[in-house]
Amino acid sequence: MSINACAKIVHDADPDRFLAIMAAPVPARRVLFPLYAFNVEISRAPWVTKEPMIAEMRVQWWRDALAEVAEGRGRRHEVVDALAEVLDAEGARLLDGCCEMRRWDIYTDPFEDEAHFDSYIGETSGTLMWVAARALGSVTEDAVRARGYAAGVANWLMAVPELESRNRVPLLDGRPEGVQALARKALGALDNGDKADKAARPALLPAFQSGDILRQALDNPLRVVDGNLGLSPIRKRLLLMKQSAFG
């Protein structure tokens, strides 16, 4: 039942990732749904309140839950129960890094520099994808993390208008040329992700539309500010069919 609950969380909060997971083989879904349900929960934890202390407590709750999973314990919670079935101690430790990085979302400070931005995307997206791929038996960490970074940048660019409306400073360089440089860098990472092994393929599916989105930003960076990045439902399904069939 906890898997069903995780699937519903992803379906309601992250429909594109839900589609991607449903394109994966059934055994892989039992790994992917808990991890992406966790991602929904930890990503919204900093945003459900305007009180930083309460937001910090919510993030810490997940860090404590992961520590218990690493120790073979756990707490009664639909997502934590499902995570405990698919994570080992190292997987739980890696996800703790995602939680720690999410603390940036609580406050309104800008990123310090490019390394800080890359670290944020790498932990919140690259690590998540690597934990999923690792749980499925992958050993090509660098390639999976590269694909996760590209997916994270694509999702981040789509979120820029919403982040700015919440008084965040999402980009180091919001000028058109700055957006293009970021998109170009992420496209390079996306290509490096092609070196991932076969076991990682189901974990890579959530990046199915990243290439198209990054190319949109590269071709017309004003689409980022205007909130006009994205694909039609038909295009999404075609990309998923292609990637699930051919990797």
PyMOL commands that set and color helices and strands:
alter all, ss='L'
color gray80, all
select helices_A, chain A and resi 2-13+15-22+26-47+52-70+78-86+89-106+114-135+141-165+176-195+198-207+210-219+222-226+233-246
alter helices_A, ss='H'
color red, helices_A
deselect
rebuild
show_as cartoon
